């Protein structure tokens, strides 16, 4: 099964210009610096508190309980860096770069330059199999035509990818660290030397913290728990808003509003979910207006939904668990042809056709 096609025929003019005028008139694209100063301060305070506790109660197995807490803080810092990169905090290029290099490279060990290029490509063409790196061929396959080309161990992985999706997310943080380093080995990154030094500083400081406050056994457990939950939290935050959404027709993809709305899904919930998912639960509004500050997305949501309903444009929403279910079901269906191609075993191990 390929990525689903957009079944409801939407109008070819989504009226993005009209919607933008209304959003601007309400002041929803203005930066919310006070919100982000408070949020950034809370993140840094929480990180400092964790480090202080590890220094005070060194060599204690109880410190392993701080690894999940650090995973939450790391993810919240990643959300902050994501918002900064989208110019939600400030529009000044140097300030944006400074915020992202500090929070992304130094605090989280993730390359700002590599991530920005990848994320911009995703925003430009969401769910496009040729240009969106988030649905490109990788550990997971999102299209049956791509799946048919898998062989050997890769085919086995695709056959079982729905079952393996969440367990494999525990490796995502390790993967992001690796691809960040690889990204800086290639030319073209604007702040390449600065990024490399900050990544090196992150890994050195992280290792020094574990070595100076924990035994080797404790340090390895802390590392595994922190990085696994960091990757799981990140993956669970980004995955539900696009996985299983349709591939658009050329006419739909050409319209700036339809391209974003029809390929995105919102997650129903309130303020707590907004915080937990870093505003990514309001994915439709975020994709339409990437520079809109996170706290304004909730105010923009009824405006965007009403605009879509008035024009007969599909506006997709689901609960968090429902969204995961849709994504997993799609991954399972994509792997179905590969499962069907395996002959079943009959009595005494005799294969049947």
NUNU-47502 format. One record per atom (N, C-alpha, C): residue in one letter; x, y, z. Coordinates in steps of 0.05 Angstrom, whole numbers, padded with zeros to 5 digits, always signed. Layout:
N
AXYZ...
//
This chain:
353
X+00017-00024+00000X+00000+00000+00000X+00017+00025+00000X+00012+00043-00018X+00026+00068-00019X+00015+00087+00002X+00029+00109+00006X+00017+00130+00022X-00010+00137+00011X-00031+00140+00028X-00057+00144+00018X-00059+00170+00001X-00076+00169-00019X-00080+00193-00035X-00102+00210-00022X-00102+00235-00029X-00122+00254-00018X-00148+00248-00033X-00167+00235-00018X-00192+00226-00031X-00212+00248-00035X-00216+00266-00016X-00235+00288-00019X-00222+00309-00037X-00236+00315-00058X-00225+00335-00077X-00227+00363-00065X-00206+00374-00058X-00206+00401-00046X-00205+00422-00068X-00215+00446-00063X-00213+00467-00083X-00184+00473-00089X-00178+00482-00114X-00151+00486-00122X-00140+00513-00111X-00157+00529-00100X-00149+00554-00087X-00156+00554-00058X-00136+00549-00041X-00142+00547-00013X-00145+00573+00001X-00139+00595-00012X-00143+00621+00000X-00122+00628+00021X-00098+00620+00017X-00077+00625+00037X-00072+00654+00042X-00074+00670+00020X-00070+00699+00024X-00091+00712+00042X-00116+00704+00038X-00138+00715+00055X-00134+00706+00084X-00126+00681+00088X-00122+00672+00116X-00098+00686+00129X-00077+00691+00114X-00054+00705+00124X-00060+00733+00133X-00077+00747+00117X-00085+00774+00124X-00099+00774+00151X-00117+00755+00155X-00132+00754+00180X-00113+00748+00204X-00095+00729+00199X-00076+00721+00221X-00058+00745+00228X-00048+00759+00208X-00032+00783+00213X-00047+00805+00227X-00072+00809+00219X-00089+00830+00231X-00093+00825+00261X-00093+00800+00269X-00096+00793+00297X-00070+00793+00313X-00048+00799+00299X-00022+00800+00312X-00010+00774+00321X-00019+00752+00308X-00010+00726+00317X+00017+00718+00306X+00029+00734+00289X+00056+00727+00279X+00078+00743+00293X+00070+00760+00312X+00090+00775+00327X+00104+00757+00347X+00131+00761+00351X+00145+00744+00370X+00134+00748+00398X+00136+00726+00414X+00128+00727+00442X+00152+00723+00460X+00169+00744+00462X+00195+00741+00475X+00192+00734+00505X+00172+00746+00519X+00169+00741+00547X+00164+00711+00553X+00147+00699+00536X+00141+00671+00538X+00166+00654+00536X+00182+00661+00516X+00206+00645+00511X+00228+00650+00531X+00230+00674+00542X+00249+00680+00563X+00242+00663+00587X+00216+00661+00594X+00208+00645+00617X+00213+00615+00611X+00205+00606+00587X+00209+00578+00580X+00238+00570+00580X+00255+00587+00568X+00284+00581+00567X+00296+00581+00595X+00287+00599+00612X+00297+00601+00640X+00290+00575+00655X+00265+00566+00652X+00256+00541+00665X+00273+00518+00656X+00277+00516+00630X+00293+00494+00619X+00322+00494+00631X+00334+00517+00631X+00362+00519+00641X+00363+00514+00671X+00342+00524+00686X+00341+00518+00715X+00339+00489+00720X+00321+00475+00705X+00317+00446+00709X+00343+00431+00702X+00357+00439+00681X+00382+00426+00674X+00403+00430+00695X+00405+00455+00706X+00424+00461+00727X+00418+00445+00752X+00393+00442+00758X+00385+00428+00783X+00392+00398+00780X+00389+00387+00757X+00396+00359+00753X+00426+00355+00756X+00442+00373+00744X+00471+00371+00746X+00479+00374+00776X+00467+00393+00790X+00474+00398+00818X+00468+00373+00835X+00445+00360+00830X+00438+00336+00845X+00458+00314+00840X+00467+00311+00815X+00486+00290+00808X+00513+00295+00822X+00521+00320+00824X+00546+00327+00838X+00544+00323+00868X+00521+00329+00879X+00517+00327+00908X+00515+00298+00917X+00500+00281+00902X+00496+00254+00910X+00510+00234+00891X+00535+00240+00886X+00550+00224+00867X+00553+00195+00876X+00557+00177+00856X+00561+00148+00860X+00537+00135+00873X+00513+00146+00869X+00488+00133+00879X+00471+00123+00857X+00461+00098+00860X+00443+00087+00840X+00417+00102+00838X+00410+00117+00859X+00386+00133+00859X+00387+00155+00837X+00411+00162+00829X+00414+00183+00808X+00403+00173+00781X+00401+00147+00777X+00390+00137+00752X+00361+00147+00748X+00347+00153+00771X+00320+00164+00769X+00320+00191+00755X+00343+00205+00755X+00344+00231+00742X+00347+00228+00711X+00354+00205+00702X+00357+00201+00672X+00331+00207+00657X+00308+00196+00666X+00283+00203+00652X+00277+00233+00654X+00283+00245+00677X+00278+00273+00680X+00295+00289+00660X+00321+00281+00658X+00338+00295+00639X+00329+00291+00610X+00317+00268+00604X+00306+00263+00577X+00284+00282+00571X+00267+00288+00591X+00245+00307+00587X+00257+00335+00583X+00277+00342+00599X+00289+00369+00597X+00303+00371+00570X+00317+00351+00561X+00331+00351+00535X+00311+00355+00512X+00288+00342+00514X+00268+00345+00493X+00256+00373+00493X+00251+00384+00517X+00240+00411+00519X+00260+00431+00508X+00286+00426+00512X+00307+00444+00501X+00306+00441+00470X+00302+00417+00460X+00300+00413+00431X+00276+00428+00420X+00253+00428+00434X+00230+00443+00425X+00236+00473+00424X+00251+00482+00444X+00258+00511+00445X+00276+00518+00421X+00295+00501+00415X+00312+00505+00393X+00297+00505+00366X+00278+00486+00365X+00260+00485+00341X+00246+00511+00337X+00234+00522+00358X+00219+00547+00356X+00238+00570+00348X+00262+00570+00360X+00281+00592+00353X+00289+00590+00324X+00293+00566+00314X+00301+00563+00286X+00280+00573+00267X+00255+00571+00275X+00232+00581+00259X+00227+00611+00263X+00245+00624+00277X+00243+00653+00282X+00218+00661+00298X+00210+00643+00316X+00187+00649+00333X+00195+00667+00356X+00220+00667+00363X+00230+00683+00386X+00240+00710+00377X+00255+00710+00356X+00265+00735+00344X+00269+00731+00314X+00268+00753+00299X+00272+00751+00270X+00301+00758+00262X+00317+00765+00282X+00345+00773+00276X+00362+00747+00271X+00375+00746+00248X+00389+00722+00240X+00411+00714+00260X+00427+00733+00268X+00449+00726+00287X+00438+00716+00314X+00417+00728+00323X+00405+00719+00349X+00393+00691+00346X+00380+00686+00323X+00370+00659+00318X+00392+00638+00318X+00413+00644+00304X+00436+00626+00302X+00448+00621+00330X+00451+00643+00346X+00463+00640+00372X+00446+00622+00390X+00419+00627+00390X+00401+00611+00406X+00402+00581+00398X+00402+00576+00372X+00402+00548+00363X+00428+00534+00367X+00450+00548+00364X+00476+00536+00368X+00480+00530+00398X+00470+00547+00415X+00473+00542+00444X+00455+00519+00453X+00429+00520+00446X+00411+00500+00455X+00413+00474+00439X+00418+00476+00413X+00419+00452+00397X+00446+00438+00399X+00468+00452+00391X+00494+00440+00391X+00506+00435+00419X+00507+00456+00435X+00520+00454+00461X+00504+00438+00481X+00478+00444+00484X+00463+00431+00505X+00453+00403+00497X+00447+00399+00471X+00436+00373+00463X+00453+00357+00445X+00475+00368+00435X+00493+00353+00418X+00481+00347+00390X+00464+00365+00380X+00451+00362+00354X+00459+00385+00336X+00466+00380+00312X+00475+00400+00294X+00452+00418+00284X+00454+00444+00289X+00434+00463+00280X+00434+00464+00249X+00457+00466+00237X+00458+00469+00208X+00447+00444+00193X+00454+00420+00202X+00444+00396+00190X+00414+00395+00193X+00404+00400+00218X+00375+00398+00223X+00360+00419+00207X+00370+00443+00206X+00355+00464+00192X+00350+00457+00163X+00371+00447+00149X+00368+00439+00121X+00347+00417+00118X+00349+00397+00135X+00330+00375+00134X+00301+00384+00140X+00298+00400+00160X+00272+00409+00169X+00259+00428+00149X+00275+00445+00137X+00264+00463+00116X+00254+00448+00092X+00268+00426+00085X+00259+00410+00063X+00232+00396+00069X+00229+00388+00094X+00204+00376+00103X+00181+00396+00102X+00186+00420+00112X+00165+00441+00112X+00157+00449+00083X+00176+00449+00065X+00171+00458+00038X+00153+00438+00023X+00156+00412+00029X+00141+00392+00014X+00134+00368+00032X+00116+00372+00051X+00109+00351+00070X+00097+00327+00057X+00107+00303+00064X+00097+00277+00054X+00102+00273+00025X+00120+00288+00013X+00127+00284-00015X+00150+00263-00015X+00145+00240-00028X+00164+00218-00027X+00191+00225-00039X+00191+00244-00057X+00216+00251-00071X+00232+00273-00057X+00219+00290-00041X+00233+00314-00031X+00231+00317+00000X+00213+00303+00013X+00211+00305+00042X+00229+00284+00055X+00250+00292+00069X+00268+00273+00081X+00255+00256+00103X+00233+00266+00115X+00220+00252+00136X+00205+00227+00127X+00200+00224+00100X+00188+00200+00090X+00206+00187+00069X+00231+00194+00070X+00251+00182+00051X+00256+00153+00061X+00268+00137+00043X+00275+00110+00050X+00296+00110+00072X+00290+00095+00094X+00308+00094+00116X+00302+00069+00132X+00304+00072+00159X+00297+00049+00176X+00267+00041+00172X+00250+00062+00168X+00222+00057+00163X+00215+00063+00134X+00195+00050+00124X+00186+00054+00096X+00156+00062+00097X+00150+00083+00082X+00122+00094+00084X+00107+00091+00057X+00118+00076+00038X+00105+00072+00013X+00110+00044+00003X+00089+00031-00008X+00092+00003-00016X+00112-00001-00039X+00113+00018-00057X+00133+00016-00079X+00161+00016-00068X+00166+00032-00048X+00192+00032-00035X+00197+00005-00021X+00176-00005-00008X+00179-00030+00007X+00185-00053-00011X+00174-00053-00036X+00179-00076-00054X+00208-00079-00062X+00224-00058-00058X+00252-00059-00066X+00270-00069-00043X+00258-00074-00019X+00274-00082+00004X+00282-00111+00002X+00306-00117+00009X+00316-00145+00008X+00330-00152+00035X+00331-00178+00040X+00346-00188+00063X+00336-00176+00090X+00356-00167+00106X+00349-00157+00132X+00331-00132+00131X+00335-00115+00110X+00318-00092+00107X+00289-00100+00102X+00285-00121+00087X+00258-00130+00082X+00245-00141+00107X+00260-00155+00123X+00250-00165+00149X+00242-00142+00167X+00258-00121+00167X+00252-00098+00184X+00225-00085+00174X+00222-00082+00148X+00197-00070+00137X+00173-00087+00143X+00176-00114+00142X+00154-00131+00148X+00143-00127+00176X+00161-00121+00195X+00154-00119+00223X+00156-00090+00233X+00156-00070+00215X+00162-00043+00224X+00141-00031+00242X+00116-00039+00240X+00095-00029+00258X+00101-00037+00286X+00108-00062+00290X+00114-00073+00317X+00140-00061+00328X+00159-00055+00310X+00185-00046+00319X+00187-00015+00321X+00165-00001+00313X+00167+00028+00311X+00175+00041+00338X+00160+00036+00359X+00167+00049+00384X+00193+00039+00396X+00198+00012+00396X+00225+00004+00406X+00248+00017+00391X+00245+00020+00365X+00267+00032+00350X+00271+00062+00355X+00250+00075+00364X+00252+00103+00371X+00272+00107+00394X+00277+00087+00410X+00296+00089+00432X+00324+00093+00422X+00328+00088+00396X+00355+00091+00384X+00357+00118+00369X+00335+00133+00369X+00334+00158+00352X+00354+00179+00362X+00357+00183+00388X+00376+00203+00398X+00404+00196+00389X+00412+00170+00392X+00438+00162+00384X+00442+00167+00354X+00421+00161+00338X+00422+00166+00309X+00426+00196+00303X+00411+00213+00317X+00413+00242+00312X+00441+00253+00319X+00453+00242+00340X+00481+00250+00346X+00500+00242+00323X+00496+00218+00313X+00514+00208+00292X+00511+00224+00266X+00485+00228+00258X+00481+00243+00233X+00489+00272+00236X+00488+00283+00260X+00497+00310+00265X+00527+00313+00259X+00542+00293+00269X+00571+00293+00265X+00577+00289+00235X+00563+00271+00223X+00567+00266+00194X+00560+00291+00178X+00539+00305+00186X+00531+00328+00171X+00552+00350+00171X+00567+00352+00193X+00588+00372+00195X+00614+00364+00181X+00616+00338+00173X+00639+00329+00158X+00637+00338+00129X+00613+00345+00121X+00609+00354+00093X+00610+00384+00092X+00621+00395+00070X+00622+00424+00067X+00594+00436+00062X+00591+00462+00067X+00567+00475+00061X+00551+00485+00085X+00558+00476+00110X+00545+00485+00134X+00557+00512+00141X+00540+00532+00146X+00549+00560+00149X+00568+00563+00173X+00560+00553+00196X+00576+00556+00221X+00590+00530+00227X+00602+00518+00207X+00613+00491+00210X+00633+00488+00232X+00653+00506+00233X+00674+00504+00254X+00662+00509+00282X+00645+00529+00284X+00632+00535+00310X+00615+00511+00319X+00600+00500+00300X+00583+00477+00307X+00600+00454+00316X+00621+00449+00302X+00638+00426+00309X+00650+00429+00337X+00659+00453+00344X+00670+00458+00370X+00649+00455+00392X+00625+00464+00386X+00603+00462+00406X+00594+00433+00410X+00593+00418+00388X+00587+00390+00391X+00608+00375+00407X+00633+00381+00402X+00655+00369+00417X+00653+00377+00446X+00647+00402+00452X+00643+00411+00479X+00620+00396+00493X+00598+00392+00478X+00575+00378+00490X+00583+00350+00498X+00595+00335+00480X+00603+00307+00486X+00623+00306+00508X+00642+00325+00509X+00662+00325+00530X+00649+00331+00557X+00632+00351+00558X+00619+00358+00584X+00600+00336+00593X+00586+00324+00574X+00568+00302+00581X+00583+00278+00593X+00605+00271+00580X+00622+00249+00589X+00634+00256+00617X+00643+00281+00620X+00655+00289+00645X+00635+00288+00668X+00610+00295+00662X+00589+00294+00683X+00585+00266+00692X+00582+00247+00673X+00577+00219+00680X+00601+00207+00694X+00625+00212+00684X+00649+00200+00696X+00654+00211+00724X+00649+00237+00729X+00655+00249+00755X+00634+00244+00776X+00610+00236+00768X+00589+00233+00788X+00578+00205+00791X+00586+00187+00773X+00575+00160+00773X+00598+00139+00769X+00593+00115+00779X+00611+00093+00773X+00608+00086+00743X+00626+00069+00733X+00624+00062+00705X+00598+00048+00699X+00590+00030+00716X+00565+00016+00712X+00541+00035+00713X+00541+00052+00733X+00519+00071+00735X+00519+00090+00711X+00542+00099+00703X+00544+00117+00680X+00533+00105+00655X+00539+00080+00649X+00529+00067+00625X+00499+00064+00626X+00488+00057+00650X+00459+00055+00653X+00446+00082+00649X+00457+00102+00662X+00446+00129+00659X+00446+00138+00630X+00469+00133+00616X+00471+00140+00588X+00449+00127+00571X+00446+00101+00576X+00427+00085+00560X+00398+00095+00565X+00391+00099+00590X+00364+00107+00597X+00358+00135+00587X+00377+00154+00591X+00373+00181+00582X+00370+00183+00552X+00388+00172+00537X+00388+00174+00508X+00364+00159+00496X+00357+00136+00508X+00334+00120+00497X+00308+00136+00501X+00304+00147+00524X+00279+00161+00529X+00279+00188+00515X+00302+00201+00512X+00304+00225+00496X+00295+00220+00467X+00305+00199+00455X+00297+00192+00428X+00268+00184+00426X+00258+00169+00446X+00230+00160+00446X+00212+00184+00448X+00218+00203+00466X+00201+00227+00470X+00201+00244+00444X+00224+00248+00433X+00226+00264+00408X+00209+00251+00386X+00213+00225+00382X+00199+00211+00361X+00169+00211+00365X+00161+00207+00389X+00132+00206+00395X+00120+00234+00392X+00135+00255+00393X+00125+00282+00390X+00123+00290+00360X+00141+00281+00344X+00141+00288+00315X+00125+00269+00298X+00122+00244+00306X+00110+00224+00289X+00080+00227+00284X+00064+00233+00304X+00035+00231+00300X+00023+00251+00280X+00037+00272+00273X+00024+00293+00258X+00026+00290+00227X+00042+00271+00217X+00044+00267+00188X+00043+00238+00179X+00050+00220+00196X+00051+00192+00188X+00024+00181+00180X+00022+00170+00156X-00004+00159+00146X-00021+00180+00132X-00011+00205+00130X-00026+00226+00116X-00021+00222+00086X-00039+00234+00069X-00038+00228+00041X-00016+00241+00025X-00009+00228+00003X+00007+00241-00018X-00012+00258-00035X-00004+00283-00041X-00022+00301-00054X-00020+00300-00085X-00041+00307-00098X-00040+00310-00127X-00023+00334-00134X-00013+00336-00159X+00003+00359-00166X-00011+00386-00162X-00037+00387-00168X-00052+00412-00164X-00054+00419-00134X-00058+00399-00117X-00060+00405-00089X-00033+00413-00078X-00012+00400-00087X+00015+00407-00077X+00024+00434-00085X+00012+00444-00107X+00020+00471-00117X+00007+00494-00101X-00014+00488-00087X-00028+00508-00071X-00015+00511-00044X-00007+00535-00035X+00008+00537-00010X-00008+00529+00015X-00034+00532+00014X-00050+00524+00038X-00056+00494+00037X-00065+00484+00014X-00072+00455+00012X-00047+00438+00017X-00024+00447+00008X+00000+00431+00011X+00006+00425+00040X+00000+00444+00058X+00006+00441+00086X-00017+00428+00101X-00042+00437+00095X-00065+00427+00111X-00071+00398+00105X-00071+00390+00080X-00079+00363+00073X-00058+00342+00080X-00033+00350+00084X-00012+00331+00091X-00006+00331+00121X-00022+00346+00137X-00017+00348+00166X-00041+00340+00182X-00036+00332+00207X-00057+00324+00225X-00053+00337+00252X-00074+00349+00263X-00073+00360+00290X-00080+00338+00311X-00069+00342+00335X-00075+00324+00357X-00093+00339+00377X-00116+00328+00383X-00134+00341+00401X-00123+00342+00430X-00127+00363+00444X-00118+00366+00471X-00117+00395+00479X-00108+00400+00504X-00108+00427+00514X-00080+00437+00520X-00078+00454+00540X-00052+00467+00546X-00031+00447+00554X-00038+00427+00569X-00018+00407+00578X-00006+00393+00554X-00022+00386+00535X-00012+00373+00511X+00005+00392+00494X-00003+00417+00494X+00013+00438+00480X+00042+00438+00491X+00044+00437+00518X+00070+00437+00530X+00085+00411+00525X+00070+00389+00529X+00083+00362+00526X+00094+00357+00499X+00081+00367+00478X+00089+00362+00450X+00102+00387+00438X+00108+00407+00454X+00121+00431+00444X+00106+00446+00422X+00079+00444+00423X+00063+00457+00403X+00061+00442+00377X+00075+00419+00374X+00074+00404+00349X+00047+00389+00346X+00031+00389+00367X+00004+00377+00364X-00014+00395+00347X-00007+00420+00344X-00022+00439+00327X-00006+00441+00301X-00002+00419+00288X+00016+00417+00265X+00006+00432+00240X-00021+00433+00237X-00032+00447+00213X-00025+00476+00215X-00030+00488+00238X-00024+00517+00241X+00006+00522+00240X+00021+00504+00252X+00051+00508+00251X+00061+00506+00223X+00051+00488+00206X+00060+00486+00179X+00051+00509+00162X+00028+00519+00167X+00018+00543+00152X+00034+00568+00159X+00041+00570+00185X+00055+00594+00194X+00078+00586+00213X+00100+00576+00201X+00122+00566+00217X+00134+00586+00237X+00132+00612+00230X+00144+00632+00248X+00124+00642+00270X+00100+00630+00270X+00081+00637+00291X+00090+00626+00318X+00093+00643+00339X+00102+00633+00365X+00083+00612+00376X+00095+00593+00389X+00080+00569+00399X+00055+00577+00414X+00055+00596+00433X+00030+00602+00448X+00008+00614+00431X+00015+00623+00407X-00006+00635+00389X-00020+00614+00372X-00008+00590+00370X-00020+00569+00354X-00048+00562+00363X-00052+00561+00389X-00078+00554+00400X-00099+00575+00393X-00090+00600+00392X-00109+00622+00385X-00115+00622+00355X-00096+00613+00339X-00100+00612+00310X-00116+00588+00301X-00117+00567+00317X-00129+00542+00309X-00158+00545+00301X-00176+00557+00316X-00204+00560+00307X-00207+00577+00282X-00189+00596+00278X-00190+00613+00254X-00183+00596+00229X-00163+00580+00231X-00154+00563+00209X-00176+00541+00203X-00186+00529+00224X-00206+00508+00221X-00231+00519+00208X-00240+00543+00216X-00263+00555+00204X-00259+00562+00175X-00235+00572+00169X-00228+00579+00141X-00229+00554+00124X-00219+00531+00134X-00219+00507+00118X-00248+00496+00114X-00264+00497+00135X-00291+00488+00133X-00307+00505+00113X-00303+00531+00114X-00318+00548+00095X-00311+00542+00066X-00286+00533+00061X-00278+00527+00034X-00279+00497+00027X-00290+00481+00045X-00293+00453+00039X-00267+00438+00038X-00247+00447+00054X-00221+00435+00055X-00219+00416+00080X-00210+00392+00075X-00208+00372+00097X-00189+00382+00118X-00197+00381+00144X-00181+00390+00166X-00179+00367+00185X-00157+00353+00186X-00154+00328+00200X-00146+00332+00229X-00161+00319+00247X-00154+00318+00276X-00158+00290+00286X-00143+00284+00307X-00145+00258+00320X-00136+00260+00349X-00143+00241+00365X-00132+00240+00392X-00103+00230+00389X-00087+00233+00410X-00059+00225+00409X-00057+00195+00404X-00073+00179+00419X-00072+00150+00414X-00083+00143+00387X-00104+00157+00378X-00115+00152+00352X-00095+00158+00330X-00080+00179+00333X-00059+00186+00313X-00037+00165+00312X-00029+00155+00335X-00009+00133+00335X-00021+00109+00321X-00046+00103+00327X-00059+00080+00314X-00060+00082+00284X-00066+00106+00274X-00067+00110+00245X-00039+00107+00232X-00019+00117+00246X+00008+00115+00236X+00018+00086+00236X+00013+00072+00257X+00021+00044+00259X+00006+00026+00239X-00020+00032+00235X-00035+00017+00216X-00024+00020+00188X-00016+00045+00182X-00004+00050+00155X+00022+00035+00152X+00040+00036+00173X+00065+00021+00171X+00060-00009+00168X+00040-00019+00181X+00033-00048+00179X+00024-00054+00151X+00007-00037+00139X-00003-00042+00112X+00019-00040+00091X+00038-00022+00095X+00060-00020+00076X+00077-00045+00076X+00080-00058+00099X+00095-00082+00101X+00080-00107+00093X+00054-00105+00088X+00037-00129+00083X+00046-00145+00058X+00053-00132+00035X+00061-00148+00012X+00086-00165+00018X+00104-00154+00033X+00129-00169+00040X+00122-00193+00058X+00103-00189+00076X+00095-00212+00093X+00080-00233+00077X+00064-00224+00058X+00049-00243+00041X+00067-00259+00023X+00091-00248+00016X+00109-00261-00002X+00124-00284+00010X+00122-00287+00037X+00136-00308+00051X+00119-00333+00052X+00127-00356+00041X+00110-00380+00042X+00107-00389+00071X+00083-00398+00078X+00078-00407+00105X+00089-00435+00108X+00097-00442+00133X+00108-00469+00138X+00085-00488+00144X+00086-00511+00132X+00066-00532+00137X+00076-00552+00158X+00064-00575+00160X+00072-00595+00180X+00101-00603+00175X+00115-00608+00197X+00143-00616+00197X+00161-00597+00182X+00154-00571+00182X+00171-00552+00170X+00170-00551+00139X+00151-00566+00127X+00149-00566+00097X+00136-00540+00089X+00149-00526+00071X+00137-00500+00062X+00115-00505+00042X+00094-00489+00045X+00071-00492+00026X+00069-00467+00010X+00059-00469-00014X+00056-00446-00032X+00030-00432-00027
//
